């Protein structure tokens, strides 16, 4: 959730100094996909995974899981979105052809329903030699990643199309509330309780699945101030469970997906770090899960393809579920 050039100050108590170097550190090189990997958990999306995921589309009903992009959508800090339409000039040809084009300005990859790519979140840590380094997914350093003209490494163009099994975990329904309260941290007991209520076996979750959490927060989408005010979300306990399940991506109907602020006042968006920075597990924010929940659709074919903006930290998109 922080902008690209702001690092989270991490103490050595959080990331113990062991003798990490560019070649080896607390979360790099990636044990599954190697030291040069930039695709993260999208590597789980194999042809076999896609074929299996297609079996969840039995009726052909499509659910939109994202919000339309417009100026009035909730945005944090100085982020912005503006679309202006310009015509293409006077009528042309004997057929008097006319046309329109649009100019879009703003943080297109980090507003609205947004996908956080592998180069979005990092940490400032101490190397074994005492130097302080900014580090991202798979150990890529600040110098290797950040450039004003676009990320040198870990740009969103490296992420593979995500076509997989999706699982909705409806926490609001499990807690029997319209929406969760401000700053409520979703526990692992909540997640397991919701899965059991929905009839989904925890051991049915397989590598590459996408798990999205409904907190009931999309109901506030037209009230930006309330929407952005201390949303509920998962914490590190659930994040580490997601890592153990080897999911491809998670997401929710709030801006950060994780609880804000974190119950530990010394931590700022640690779930982002645990998932993306350490494990290459992506995050899809500001989803709309209301229609999916209304129909009690808990397993589905999930499709999302980040736009290949070379060097971008994130992407807009149109996630869909098909049952």
FENKA-V853585 format. One record per residue. N is the residue number from 1. RES is the residue in one letter. NEAR is the number of other ideal C-beta (glycine too) atoms within 12 Angstrom. Layout:
# FENKA-V853585
n=N res=RES near=NEAR
n=N res=RES near=NEAR
This chain:
# FENKA-V853585
n=1 res=X near=39
n=2 res=X near=27
n=3 res=X near=21
n=4 res=X near=32
n=5 res=X near=17
n=6 res=X near=20
n=7 res=X near=27
n=8 res=X near=30
n=9 res=X near=20
n=10 res=X near=30
n=11 res=X near=17
n=12 res=X near=19
n=13 res=X near=13
n=14 res=X near=25
n=15 res=X near=30
n=16 res=X near=15
n=17 res=X near=22
n=18 res=X near=16
n=19 res=X near=14
n=20 res=X near=28
n=21 res=X near=22
n=22 res=X near=22
n=23 res=X near=16
n=24 res=X near=19
n=25 res=X near=31
n=26 res=X near=29
n=27 res=X near=34
n=28 res=X near=34
n=29 res=X near=23
n=30 res=X near=28
n=31 res=X near=16
n=32 res=X near=23
n=33 res=X near=24
n=34 res=X near=16
n=35 res=X near=21
n=36 res=X near=18
n=37 res=X near=27
n=38 res=X near=34
n=39 res=X near=33
n=40 res=X near=45
n=41 res=X near=42
n=42 res=X near=39
n=43 res=X near=29
n=44 res=X near=36
n=45 res=X near=34
n=46 res=X near=21
n=47 res=X near=15
n=48 res=X near=16
n=49 res=X near=31
n=50 res=X near=25
n=51 res=X near=16
n=52 res=X near=23
n=53 res=X near=32
n=54 res=X near=20
n=55 res=X near=17
n=56 res=X near=31
n=57 res=X near=27
n=58 res=X near=13
n=59 res=X near=14
n=60 res=X near=14
n=61 res=X near=18
n=62 res=X near=21
n=63 res=X near=33
n=64 res=X near=23
n=65 res=X near=39
n=66 res=X near=35
n=67 res=X near=35
n=68 res=X near=19
n=69 res=X near=26
n=70 res=X near=19
n=71 res=X near=19
n=72 res=X near=19
n=73 res=X near=33
n=74 res=X near=34
n=75 res=X near=30
n=76 res=X near=28
n=77 res=X near=15
n=78 res=X near=11
n=79 res=X near=29
n=80 res=X near=21
n=81 res=X near=29
n=82 res=X near=20
n=83 res=X near=23
n=84 res=X near=14
n=85 res=X near=12
n=86 res=X near=12
n=87 res=X near=15
n=88 res=X near=13
n=89 res=X near=13
n=90 res=X near=10
n=91 res=X near=12
n=92 res=X near=12
n=93 res=X near=10
n=94 res=X near=6
n=95 res=X near=7
n=96 res=X near=10
n=97 res=X near=13
n=98 res=X near=13
n=99 res=X near=15
n=100 res=X near=13
n=101 res=X near=13
n=102 res=X near=16
n=103 res=X near=14
n=104 res=X near=21
n=105 res=X near=14
n=106 res=X near=23
n=107 res=X near=28
n=108 res=X near=30
n=109 res=X near=38
n=110 res=X near=37
n=111 res=X near=38
n=112 res=X near=40
n=113 res=X near=43
n=114 res=X near=46
n=115 res=X near=47
n=116 res=X near=48
n=117 res=X near=49
n=118 res=X near=48
n=119 res=X near=46
n=120 res=X near=45
n=121 res=X near=44
n=122 res=X near=44
n=123 res=X near=40
n=124 res=X near=28
n=125 res=X near=38
n=126 res=X near=27
n=127 res=X near=25
n=128 res=X near=21
n=129 res=X near=13
n=130 res=X near=12
n=131 res=X near=18
n=132 res=X near=22
n=133 res=X near=31
n=134 res=X near=29
n=135 res=X near=40
n=136 res=X near=44
n=137 res=X near=49
n=138 res=X near=40
n=139 res=X near=37
n=140 res=X near=37
n=141 res=X near=31
n=142 res=X near=28
n=143 res=X near=17
n=144 res=X near=25
n=145 res=X near=34
n=146 res=X near=28
n=147 res=X near=20
n=148 res=X near=9
n=149 res=X near=10
n=150 res=X near=22
n=151 res=X near=34
n=152 res=X near=21
n=153 res=X near=33
n=154 res=X near=43
n=155 res=X near=35
n=156 res=X near=40
n=157 res=X near=28
n=158 res=X near=36
n=159 res=X near=45
n=160 res=X near=33
n=161 res=X near=28
n=162 res=X near=40
n=163 res=X near=35
n=164 res=X near=47
n=165 res=X near=39
n=166 res=X near=42
n=167 res=X near=42
n=168 res=X near=46
n=169 res=X near=46
n=170 res=X near=39
n=171 res=X near=44
n=172 res=X near=33
n=173 res=X near=29
n=174 res=X near=29
n=175 res=X near=26
n=176 res=X near=15
n=177 res=X near=19
n=178 res=X near=17
n=179 res=X near=31
n=180 res=X near=37
n=181 res=X near=21
n=182 res=X near=22
n=183 res=X near=22
n=184 res=X near=28
n=185 res=X near=33
n=186 res=X near=44
n=187 res=X near=26
n=188 res=X near=24
n=189 res=X near=18
n=190 res=X near=34
n=191 res=X near=40
n=192 res=X near=24
n=193 res=X near=21
n=194 res=X near=35
n=195 res=X near=31
n=196 res=X near=18
n=197 res=X near=21
n=198 res=X near=27
n=199 res=X near=14
n=200 res=X near=28
n=201 res=X near=14
n=202 res=X near=24
n=203 res=X near=11
n=204 res=X near=19
n=205 res=X near=29
n=206 res=X near=25
n=207 res=X near=28
n=208 res=X near=35
n=209 res=X near=37
n=210 res=X near=48
n=211 res=X near=52
n=212 res=X near=50
n=213 res=X near=54
n=214 res=X near=46
n=215 res=X near=48
n=216 res=X near=35
n=217 res=X near=45
n=218 res=X near=39
n=219 res=X near=23
n=220 res=X near=30
n=221 res=X near=32
n=222 res=X near=16
n=223 res=X near=16
n=224 res=X near=22
n=225 res=X near=13
n=226 res=X near=17
n=227 res=X near=34
n=228 res=X near=25
n=229 res=X near=20
n=230 res=X near=25
n=231 res=X near=39
n=232 res=X near=40
n=233 res=X near=45
n=234 res=X near=46
n=235 res=X near=35
n=236 res=X near=29
n=237 res=X near=27
n=238 res=X near=37
n=239 res=X near=40
n=240 res=X near=23
n=241 res=X near=30
n=242 res=X near=44
n=243 res=X near=30
n=244 res=X near=19
n=245 res=X near=33
n=246 res=X near=30
n=247 res=X near=43
n=248 res=X near=47
n=249 res=X near=52
n=250 res=X near=47
n=251 res=X near=50
n=252 res=X near=46
n=253 res=X near=43
n=254 res=X near=50
n=255 res=X near=43
n=256 res=X near=44
n=257 res=X near=47
n=258 res=X near=45
n=259 res=X near=40
n=260 res=X near=35
n=261 res=X near=24
n=262 res=X near=30
n=263 res=X near=23
n=264 res=X near=19
n=265 res=X near=9
n=266 res=X near=14
n=267 res=X near=26
n=268 res=X near=26
n=269 res=X near=39
n=270 res=X near=38
n=271 res=X near=46
n=272 res=X near=43
n=273 res=X near=40
n=274 res=X near=37
n=275 res=X near=44
n=276 res=X near=47
n=277 res=X near=47
n=278 res=X near=37
n=279 res=X near=40
n=280 res=X near=47
n=281 res=X near=48
n=282 res=X near=51
n=283 res=X near=53
n=284 res=X near=49
n=285 res=X near=52
n=286 res=X near=45
n=287 res=X near=46
n=288 res=X near=38
n=289 res=X near=47
n=290 res=X near=29
n=291 res=X near=24
n=292 res=X near=38
n=293 res=X near=35
n=294 res=X near=18
n=295 res=X near=18
n=296 res=X near=20
n=297 res=X near=33
n=298 res=X near=33
n=299 res=X near=34
n=300 res=X near=40
n=301 res=X near=35
n=302 res=X near=45
n=303 res=X near=32
n=304 res=X near=38
n=305 res=X near=25
n=306 res=X near=39
n=307 res=X near=22
n=308 res=X near=20
n=309 res=X near=25
n=310 res=X near=23
n=311 res=X near=27
n=312 res=X near=33
n=313 res=X near=44
n=314 res=X near=41
n=315 res=X near=41
n=316 res=X near=35
n=317 res=X near=39
n=318 res=X near=26
n=319 res=X near=42
n=320 res=X near=31
n=321 res=X near=40
n=322 res=X near=29
n=323 res=X near=25
